[in-house]
Amino acid sequence: LLPVTRPDKVVSMRFAGDEEFVCTDVSTGTVYRGFYRPEALESKDKYEYFLGRNVAHLRIAKDSARSRPSLVIVKDSYAQSLVPFLARHYDIELIDLRYFRTDAATTLRSLMDAPSFAGLLILCNVDSLTGPMGFERL
């Protein structure tokens, strides 16, 4: 017999104005408003509630004319729940090396050469960093 496990519980901690952000899938050009996808709570993968499905490069910017510093985040899937809180202070370039089909190193260099670049944050588990789909691809 297989042990019975309870499904994960997703808890949402939102802040006022979180729908004022625009998330763009750079590879497809698909644009979403806000960070959260409530329809995902009815699906098998409830983690898609946070920023939708995992993509290679997601650009997140506040819907305003004011220029903000840019933070490049190299991540795996669990980092998506933290990103909305970092986006309060930065425009985000969210990179997931597992889904890159082009030259990720060139993309990262160009993002870090931008005048608004404020820093690089790596939010990955060790397997994501050192495995065949991680940094060894760079």
MODELLER restraints for C-alpha pairs under 7 A, 6 or more apart:
rsr = mdl.restraints
at = mdl.atoms
rsr.add(forms.Gaussian(group=physical.xy_distance, feature=features.Distance(at['CA:18:A'], at['CA:34:A']), mean=5.92, stdev=0.5))
rsr.add(forms.Gaussian(group=physical.xy_distance, feature=features.Distance(at['CA:18:A'], at['CA:35:A']), mean=6.88, stdev=0.5))
rsr.add(forms.Gaussian(group=physical.xy_distance, feature=features.Distance(at['CA:19:A'], at['CA:33:A']), mean=6.15, stdev=0.5))
rsr.add(forms.Gaussian(group=physical.xy_distance, feature=features.Distance(at['CA:19:A'], at['CA:34:A']), mean=3.99, stdev=0.5))
rsr.add(forms.Gaussian(group=physical.xy_distance, feature=features.Distance(at['CA:19:A'], at['CA:35:A']), mean=6.87, stdev=0.5))
rsr.add(forms.Gaussian(group=physical.xy_distance, feature=features.Distance(at['CA:20:A'], at['CA:34:A']), mean=6.18, stdev=0.5))
rsr.add(forms.Gaussian(group=physical.xy_distance, feature=features.Distance(at['CA:20:A'], at['CA:62:A']), mean=6.07, stdev=0.5))
rsr.add(forms.Gaussian(group=physical.xy_distance, feature=features.Distance(at['CA:20:A'], at['CA:63:A']), mean=5.47, stdev=0.5))
rsr.add(forms.Gaussian(group=physical.xy_distance, feature=features.Distance(at['CA:21:A'], at['CA:33:A']), mean=6.00, stdev=0.5))
rsr.add(forms.Gaussian(group=physical.xy_distance, feature=features.Distance(at['CA:21:A'], at['CA:34:A']), mean=5.02, stdev=0.5))
rsr.add(forms.Gaussian(group=physical.xy_distance, feature=features.Distance(at['CA:21:A'], at['CA:60:A']), mean=6.74, stdev=0.5))
rsr.add(forms.Gaussian(group=physical.xy_distance, feature=features.Distance(at['CA:21:A'], at['CA:61:A']), mean=5.63, stdev=0.5))
rsr.add(forms.Gaussian(group=physical.xy_distance, feature=features.Distance(at['CA:21:A'], at['CA:62:A']), mean=4.36, stdev=0.5))
rsr.add(forms.Gaussian(group=physical.xy_distance, feature=features.Distance(at['CA:21:A'], at['CA:63:A']), mean=5.34, stdev=0.5))
rsr.add(forms.Gaussian(group=physical.xy_distance, feature=features.Distance(at['CA:22:A'], at['CA:31:A']), mean=6.83, stdev=0.5))
rsr.add(forms.Gaussian(group=physical.xy_distance, feature=features.Distance(at['CA:22:A'], at['CA:32:A']), mean=5.86, stdev=0.5))
rsr.add(forms.Gaussian(group=physical.xy_distance, feature=features.Distance(at['CA:22:A'], at['CA:33:A']), mean=4.82, stdev=0.5))
rsr.add(forms.Gaussian(group=physical.xy_distance, feature=features.Distance(at['CA:22:A'], at['CA:34:A']), mean=5.95, stdev=0.5))
rsr.add(forms.Gaussian(group=physical.xy_distance, feature=features.Distance(at['CA:22:A'], at['CA:60:A']), mean=5.66, stdev=0.5))
rsr.add(forms.Gaussian(group=physical.xy_distance, feature=features.Distance(at['CA:22:A'], at['CA:61:A']), mean=5.45, stdev=0.5))
rsr.add(forms.Gaussian(group=physical.xy_distance, feature=features.Distance(at['CA:22:A'], at['CA:62:A']), mean=6.21, stdev=0.5))
rsr.add(forms.Gaussian(group=physical.xy_distance, feature=features.Distance(at['CA:22:A'], at['CA:63:A']), mean=6.27, stdev=0.5))
rsr.add(forms.Gaussian(group=physical.xy_distance, feature=features.Distance(at['CA:23:A'], at['CA:31:A']), mean=5.69, stdev=0.5))
rsr.add(forms.Gaussian(group=physical.xy_distance, feature=features.Distance(at['CA:23:A'], at['CA:32:A']), mean=5.10, stdev=0.5))
rsr.add(forms.Gaussian(group=physical.xy_distance, feature=features.Distance(at['CA:23:A'], at['CA:33:A']), mean=6.26, stdev=0.5))
rsr.add(forms.Gaussian(group=physical.xy_distance, feature=features.Distance(at['CA:23:A'], at['CA:34:A']), mean=6.94, stdev=0.5))
rsr.add(forms.Gaussian(group=physical.xy_distance, feature=features.Distance(at['CA:23:A'], at['CA:58:A']), mean=6.55, stdev=0.5))
rsr.add(forms.Gaussian(group=physical.xy_distance, feature=features.Distance(at['CA:23:A'], at['CA:59:A']), mean=5.62, stdev=0.5))
rsr.add(forms.Gaussian(group=physical.xy_distance, feature=features.Distance(at['CA:23:A'], at['CA:60:A']), mean=4.50, stdev=0.5))
rsr.add(forms.Gaussian(group=physical.xy_distance, feature=features.Distance(at['CA:23:A'], at['CA:61:A']), mean=6.73, stdev=0.5))
rsr.add(forms.Gaussian(group=physical.xy_distance, feature=features.Distance(at['CA:24:A'], at['CA:30:A']), mean=5.66, stdev=0.5))
rsr.add(forms.Gaussian(group=physical.xy_distance, feature=features.Distance(at['CA:24:A'], at['CA:31:A']), mean=4.47, stdev=0.5))
rsr.add(forms.Gaussian(group=physical.xy_distance, feature=features.Distance(at['CA:24:A'], at['CA:32:A']), mean=6.38, stdev=0.5))
rsr.add(forms.Gaussian(group=physical.xy_distance, feature=features.Distance(at['CA:24:A'], at['CA:58:A']), mean=5.58, stdev=0.5))
rsr.add(forms.Gaussian(group=physical.xy_distance, feature=features.Distance(at['CA:24:A'], at['CA:59:A']), mean=5.07, stdev=0.5))
rsr.add(forms.Gaussian(group=physical.xy_distance, feature=features.Distance(at['CA:24:A'], at['CA:60:A']), mean=6.45, stdev=0.5))
rsr.add(forms.Gaussian(group=physical.xy_distance, feature=features.Distance(at['CA:25:A'], at['CA:31:A']), mean=6.51, stdev=0.5))
rsr.add(forms.Gaussian(group=physical.xy_distance, feature=features.Distance(at['CA:25:A'], at['CA:57:A']), mean=6.16, stdev=0.5))
rsr.add(forms.Gaussian(group=physical.xy_distance, feature=features.Distance(at['CA:25:A'], at['CA:58:A']), mean=4.69, stdev=0.5))
rsr.add(forms.Gaussian(group=physical.xy_distance, feature=features.Distance(at['CA:25:A'], at['CA:59:A']), mean=6.48, stdev=0.5))
rsr.add(forms.Gaussian(group=physical.xy_distance, feature=features.Distance(at['CA:26:A'], at['CA:57:A']), mean=5.63, stdev=0.5))
rsr.add(forms.Gaussian(group=physical.xy_distance, feature=features.Distance(at['CA:26:A'], at['CA:58:A']), mean=5.83, stdev=0.5))
rsr.add(forms.Gaussian(group=physical.xy_distance, feature=features.Distance(at['CA:26:A'], at['CA:59:A']), mean=6.62, stdev=0.5))
rsr.add(forms.Gaussian(group=physical.xy_distance, feature=features.Distance(at['CA:27:A'], at['CA:57:A']), mean=6.91, stdev=0.5))
rsr.add(forms.Gaussian(group=physical.xy_distance, feature=features.Distance(at['CA:35:A'], at['CA:50:A']), mean=6.19, stdev=0.5))
rsr.add(forms.Gaussian(group=physical.xy_distance, feature=features.Distance(at['CA:35:A'], at['CA:51:A']), mean=4.97, stdev=0.5))
rsr.add(forms.Gaussian(group=physical.xy_distance, feature=features.Distance(at['CA:35:A'], at['CA:84:A']), mean=6.47, stdev=0.5))
rsr.add(forms.Gaussian(group=physical.xy_distance, feature=features.Distance(at['CA:36:A'], at['CA:49:A']), mean=5.30, stdev=0.5))
rsr.add(forms.Gaussian(group=physical.xy_distance, feature=features.Distance(at['CA:36:A'], at['CA:50:A']), mean=5.10, stdev=0.5))
rsr.add(forms.Gaussian(group=physical.xy_distance, feature=features.Distance(at['CA:36:A'], at['CA:51:A']), mean=5.56, stdev=0.5))
rsr.add(forms.Gaussian(group=physical.xy_distance, feature=features.Distance(at['CA:37:A'], at['CA:48:A']), mean=6.89, stdev=0.5))
rsr.add(forms.Gaussian(group=physical.xy_distance, feature=features.Distance(at['CA:37:A'], at['CA:49:A']), mean=4.52, stdev=0.5))
rsr.add(forms.Gaussian(group=physical.xy_distance, feature=features.Distance(at['CA:37:A'], at['CA:50:A']), mean=6.54, stdev=0.5))
rsr.add(forms.Gaussian(group=physical.xy_distance, feature=features.Distance(at['CA:37:A'], at['CA:51:A']), mean=6.68, stdev=0.5))
rsr.add(forms.Gaussian(group=physical.xy_distance, feature=features.Distance(at['CA:37:A'], at['CA:52:A']), mean=6.08, stdev=0.5))
rsr.add(forms.Gaussian(group=physical.xy_distance, feature=features.Distance(at['CA:38:A'], at['CA:49:A']), mean=5.84, stdev=0.5))
rsr.add(forms.Gaussian(group=physical.xy_distance, feature=features.Distance(at['CA:40:A'], at['CA:46:A']), mean=5.33, stdev=0.5))
rsr.add(forms.Gaussian(group=physical.xy_distance, feature=features.Distance(at['CA:40:A'], at['CA:48:A']), mean=5.61, stdev=0.5))
rsr.add(forms.Gaussian(group=physical.xy_distance, feature=features.Distance(at['CA:40:A'], at['CA:49:A']), mean=5.04, stdev=0.5))
rsr.add(forms.Gaussian(group=physical.xy_distance, feature=features.Distance(at['CA:41:A'], at['CA:49:A']), mean=6.28, stdev=0.5))
rsr.add(forms.Gaussian(group=physical.xy_distance, feature=features.Distance(at['CA:50:A'], at['CA:80:A']), mean=5.79, stdev=0.5))
rsr.add(forms.Gaussian(group=physical.xy_distance, feature=features.Distance(at['CA:50:A'], at['CA:81:A']), mean=5.53, stdev=0.5))
rsr.add(forms.Gaussian(group=physical.xy_distance, feature=features.Distance(at['CA:51:A'], at['CA:80:A']), mean=6.49, stdev=0.5))
rsr.add(forms.Gaussian(group=physical.xy_distance, feature=features.Distance(at['CA:54:A'], at['CA:77:A']), mean=6.59, stdev=0.5))
rsr.add(forms.Gaussian(group=physical.xy_distance, feature=features.Distance(at['CA:55:A'], at['CA:96:A']), mean=6.58, stdev=0.5))
rsr.add(forms.Gaussian(group=physical.xy_distance, feature=features.Distance(at['CA:55:A'], at['CA:99:A']), mean=6.06, stdev=0.5))
rsr.add(forms.Gaussian(group=physical.xy_distance, feature=features.Distance(at['CA:56:A'], at['CA:95:A']), mean=5.64, stdev=0.5))
rsr.add(forms.Gaussian(group=physical.xy_distance, feature=features.Distance(at['CA:56:A'], at['CA:96:A']), mean=4.81, stdev=0.5))
rsr.add(forms.Gaussian(group=physical.xy_distance, feature=features.Distance(at['CA:56:A'], at['CA:97:A']), mean=6.34, stdev=0.5))
rsr.add(forms.Gaussian(group=physical.xy_distance, feature=features.Distance(at['CA:56:A'], at['CA:99:A']), mean=4.58, stdev=0.5))
rsr.add(forms.Gaussian(group=physical.xy_distance, feature=features.Distance(at['CA:56:A'], at['CA:100:A']), mean=4.98, stdev=0.5))
rsr.add(forms.Gaussian(group=physical.xy_distance, feature=features.Distance(at['CA:57:A'], at['CA:93:A']), mean=6.93, stdev=0.5))
rsr.add(forms.Gaussian(group=physical.xy_distance, feature=features.Distance(at['CA:57:A'], at['CA:94:A']), mean=5.52, stdev=0.5))
rsr.add(forms.Gaussian(group=physical.xy_distance, feature=features.Distance(at['CA:57:A'], at['CA:95:A']), mean=4.74, stdev=0.5))
rsr.add(forms.Gaussian(group=physical.xy_distance, feature=features.Distance(at['CA:57:A'], at['CA:96:A']), mean=6.46, stdev=0.5))
rsr.add(forms.Gaussian(group=physical.xy_distance, feature=features.Distance(at['CA:58:A'], at['CA:93:A']), mean=6.04, stdev=0.5))
rsr.add(forms.Gaussian(group=physical.xy_distance, feature=features.Distance(at['CA:58:A'], at['CA:94:A']), mean=4.96, stdev=0.5))
rsr.add(forms.Gaussian(group=physical.xy_distance, feature=features.Distance(at['CA:58:A'], at['CA:95:A']), mean=6.69, stdev=0.5))
rsr.add(forms.Gaussian(group=physical.xy_distance, feature=features.Distance(at['CA:59:A'], at['CA:92:A']), mean=5.82, stdev=0.5))
rsr.add(forms.Gaussian(group=physical.xy_distance, feature=features.Distance(at['CA:59:A'], at['CA:93:A']), mean=4.77, stdev=0.5))
rsr.add(forms.Gaussian(group=physical.xy_distance, feature=features.Distance(at['CA:59:A'], at['CA:94:A']), mean=6.16, stdev=0.5))
rsr.add(forms.Gaussian(group=physical.xy_distance, feature=features.Distance(at['CA:60:A'], at['CA:91:A']), mean=5.71, stdev=0.5))
rsr.add(forms.Gaussian(group=physical.xy_distance, feature=features.Distance(at['CA:60:A'], at['CA:92:A']), mean=4.93, stdev=0.5))
rsr.add(forms.Gaussian(group=physical.xy_distance, feature=features.Distance(at['CA:60:A'], at['CA:93:A']), mean=6.47, stdev=0.5))
rsr.add(forms.Gaussian(group=physical.xy_distance, feature=features.Distance(at['CA:61:A'], at['CA:91:A']), mean=4.73, stdev=0.5))
rsr.add(forms.Gaussian(group=physical.xy_distance, feature=features.Distance(at['CA:61:A'], at['CA:92:A']), mean=6.54, stdev=0.5))
rsr.add(forms.Gaussian(group=physical.xy_distance, feature=features.Distance(at['CA:62:A'], at['CA:91:A']), mean=6.82, stdev=0.5))
rsr.add(forms.Gaussian(group=physical.xy_distance, feature=features.Distance(at['CA:68:A'], at['CA:90:A']), mean=5.99, stdev=0.5))
rsr.add(forms.Gaussian(group=physical.xy_distance, feature=features.Distance(at['CA:68:A'], at['CA:91:A']), mean=6.25, stdev=0.5))
rsr.add(forms.Gaussian(group=physical.xy_distance, feature=features.Distance(at['CA:69:A'], at['CA:90:A']), mean=5.31, stdev=0.5))
rsr.add(forms.Gaussian(group=physical.xy_distance, feature=features.Distance(at['CA:69:A'], at['CA:91:A']), mean=6.18, stdev=0.5))
rsr.add(forms.Gaussian(group=physical.xy_distance, feature=features.Distance(at['CA:69:A'], at['CA:116:A']), mean=4.89, stdev=0.5))
rsr.add(forms.Gaussian(group=physical.xy_distance, feature=features.Distance(at['CA:69:A'], at['CA:117:A']), mean=6.04, stdev=0.5))
rsr.add(forms.Gaussian(group=physical.xy_distance, feature=features.Distance(at['CA:69:A'], at['CA:118:A']), mean=5.63, stdev=0.5))
rsr.add(forms.Gaussian(group=physical.xy_distance, feature=features.Distance(at['CA:70:A'], at['CA:90:A']), mean=5.29, stdev=0.5))
rsr.add(forms.Gaussian(group=physical.xy_distance, feature=features.Distance(at['CA:70:A'], at['CA:91:A']), mean=4.64, stdev=0.5))
rsr.add(forms.Gaussian(group=physical.xy_distance, feature=features.Distance(at['CA:70:A'], at['CA:92:A']), mean=5.69, stdev=0.5))
rsr.add(forms.Gaussian(group=physical.xy_distance, feature=features.Distance(at['CA:70:A'], at['CA:116:A']), mean=5.40, stdev=0.5))
rsr.add(forms.Gaussian(group=physical.xy_distance, feature=features.Distance(at['CA:70:A'], at['CA:117:A']), mean=4.79, stdev=0.5))
rsr.add(forms.Gaussian(group=physical.xy_distance, feature=features.Distance(at['CA:70:A'], at['CA:118:A']), mean=5.46, stdev=0.5))
rsr.add(forms.Gaussian(group=physical.xy_distance, feature=features.Distance(at['CA:71:A'], at['CA:90:A']), mean=5.92, stdev=0.5))
rsr.add(forms.Gaussian(group=physical.xy_distance, feature=features.Distance(at['CA:71:A'], at['CA:91:A']), mean=6.18, stdev=0.5))
rsr.add(forms.Gaussian(group=physical.xy_distance, feature=features.Distance(at['CA:71:A'], at['CA:92:A']), mean=5.02, stdev=0.5))
rsr.add(forms.Gaussian(group=physical.xy_distance, feature=features.Distance(at['CA:71:A'], at['CA:93:A']), mean=6.26, stdev=0.5))
rsr.add(forms.Gaussian(group=physical.xy_distance, feature=features.Distance(at['CA:71:A'], at['CA:117:A']), mean=6.24, stdev=0.5))
rsr.add(forms.Gaussian(group=physical.xy_distance, feature=features.Distance(at['CA:71:A'], at['CA:118:A']), mean=5.58, stdev=0.5))
rsr.add(forms.Gaussian(group=physical.xy_distance, feature=features.Distance(at['CA:71:A'], at['CA:119:A']), mean=5.25, stdev=0.5))
rsr.add(forms.Gaussian(group=physical.xy_distance, feature=features.Distance(at['CA:71:A'], at['CA:120:A']), mean=6.01, stdev=0.5))
rsr.add(forms.Gaussian(group=physical.xy_distance, feature=features.Distance(at['CA:72:A'], at['CA:92:A']), mean=5.92, stdev=0.5))
rsr.add(forms.Gaussian(group=physical.xy_distance, feature=features.Distance(at['CA:72:A'], at['CA:93:A']), mean=4.73, stdev=0.5))
rsr.add(forms.Gaussian(group=physical.xy_distance, feature=features.Distance(at['CA:72:A'], at['CA:94:A']), mean=6.11, stdev=0.5))
rsr.add(forms.Gaussian(group=physical.xy_distance, feature=features.Distance(at['CA:72:A'], at['CA:119:A']), mean=6.32, stdev=0.5))
rsr.add(forms.Gaussian(group=physical.xy_distance, feature=features.Distance(at['CA:72:A'], at['CA:120:A']), mean=4.83, stdev=0.5))
rsr.add(forms.Gaussian(group=physical.xy_distance, feature=features.Distance(at['CA:72:A'], at['CA:121:A']), mean=6.25, stdev=0.5))
rsr.add(forms.Gaussian(group=physical.xy_distance, feature=features.Distance(at['CA:73:A'], at['CA:93:A']), mean=6.15, stdev=0.5))
rsr.add(forms.Gaussian(group=physical.xy_distance, feature=features.Distance(at['CA:73:A'], at['CA:94:A']), mean=4.95, stdev=0.5))
rsr.add(forms.Gaussian(group=physical.xy_distance, feature=features.Distance(at['CA:73:A'], at['CA:95:A']), mean=5.94, stdev=0.5))
rsr.add(forms.Gaussian(group=physical.xy_distance, feature=features.Distance(at['CA:73:A'], at['CA:120:A']), mean=5.83, stdev=0.5))
rsr.add(forms.Gaussian(group=physical.xy_distance, feature=features.Distance(at['CA:73:A'], at['CA:121:A']), mean=4.75, stdev=0.5))
rsr.add(forms.Gaussian(group=physical.xy_distance, feature=features.Distance(at['CA:73:A'], at['CA:122:A']), mean=5.72, stdev=0.5))
rsr.add(forms.Gaussian(group=physical.xy_distance, feature=features.Distance(at['CA:74:A'], at['CA:94:A']), mean=6.21, stdev=0.5))
rsr.add(forms.Gaussian(group=physical.xy_distance, feature=features.Distance(at['CA:74:A'], at['CA:95:A']), mean=4.72, stdev=0.5))
rsr.add(forms.Gaussian(group=physical.xy_distance, feature=features.Distance(at['CA:74:A'], at['CA:96:A']), mean=5.86, stdev=0.5))
rsr.add(forms.Gaussian(group=physical.xy_distance, feature=features.Distance(at['CA:74:A'], at['CA:121:A']), mean=6.37, stdev=0.5))
rsr.add(forms.Gaussian(group=physical.xy_distance, feature=features.Distance(at['CA:74:A'], at['CA:122:A']), mean=4.84, stdev=0.5))
rsr.add(forms.Gaussian(group=physical.xy_distance, feature=features.Distance(at['CA:74:A'], at['CA:123:A']), mean=6.13, stdev=0.5))
rsr.add(forms.Gaussian(group=physical.xy_distance, feature=features.Distance(at['CA:75:A'], at['CA:95:A']), mean=6.15, stdev=0.5))
rsr.add(forms.Gaussian(group=physical.xy_distance, feature=features.Distance(at['CA:75:A'], at['CA:96:A']), mean=5.31, stdev=0.5))
rsr.add(forms.Gaussian(group=physical.xy_distance, feature=features.Distance(at['CA:75:A'], at['CA:122:A']), mean=6.00, stdev=0.5))
rsr.add(forms.Gaussian(group=physical.xy_distance, feature=features.Distance(at['CA:75:A'], at['CA:123:A']), mean=4.66, stdev=0.5))
rsr.add(forms.Gaussian(group=physical.xy_distance, feature=features.Distance(at['CA:75:A'], at['CA:124:A']), mean=5.02, stdev=0.5))
rsr.add(forms.Gaussian(group=physical.xy_distance, feature=features.Distance(at['CA:76:A'], at['CA:96:A']), mean=5.91, stdev=0.5))
rsr.add(forms.Gaussian(group=physical.xy_distance, feature=features.Distance(at['CA:76:A'], at['CA:123:A']), mean=6.74, stdev=0.5))
rsr.add(forms.Gaussian(group=physical.xy_distance, feature=features.Distance(at['CA:76:A'], at['CA:124:A']), mean=5.20, stdev=0.5))
rsr.add(forms.Gaussian(group=physical.xy_distance, feature=features.Distance(at['CA:76:A'], at['CA:128:A']), mean=6.78, stdev=0.5))
rsr.add(forms.Gaussian(group=physical.xy_distance, feature=features.Distance(at['CA:79:A'], at['CA:123:A']), mean=6.06, stdev=0.5))
rsr.add(forms.Gaussian(group=physical.xy_distance, feature=features.Distance(at['CA:97:A'], at['CA:133:A']), mean=6.38, stdev=0.5))
rsr.add(forms.Gaussian(group=physical.xy_distance, feature=features.Distance(at['CA:97:A'], at['CA:134:A']), mean=5.83, stdev=0.5))
rsr.add(forms.Gaussian(group=physical.xy_distance, feature=features.Distance(at['CA:98:A'], at['CA:133:A']), mean=5.04, stdev=0.5))
rsr.add(forms.Gaussian(group=physical.xy_distance, feature=features.Distance(at['CA:98:A'], at['CA:134:A']), mean=6.50, stdev=0.5))
rsr.add(forms.Gaussian(group=physical.xy_distance, feature=features.Distance(at['CA:104:A'], at['CA:138:A']), mean=6.57, stdev=0.5))
rsr.add(forms.Gaussian(group=physical.xy_distance, feature=features.Distance(at['CA:105:A'], at['CA:138:A']), mean=5.35, stdev=0.5))
rsr.add(forms.Gaussian(group=physical.xy_distance, feature=features.Distance(at['CA:128:A'], at['CA:134:A']), mean=5.15, stdev=0.5))
rsr.add(forms.Gaussian(group=physical.xy_distance, feature=features.Distance(at['CA:129:A'], at['CA:135:A']), mean=5.41, stdev=0.5))
rsr.add(forms.Gaussian(group=physical.xy_distance, feature=features.Distance(at['CA:130:A'], at['CA:136:A']), mean=6.46, stdev=0.5))
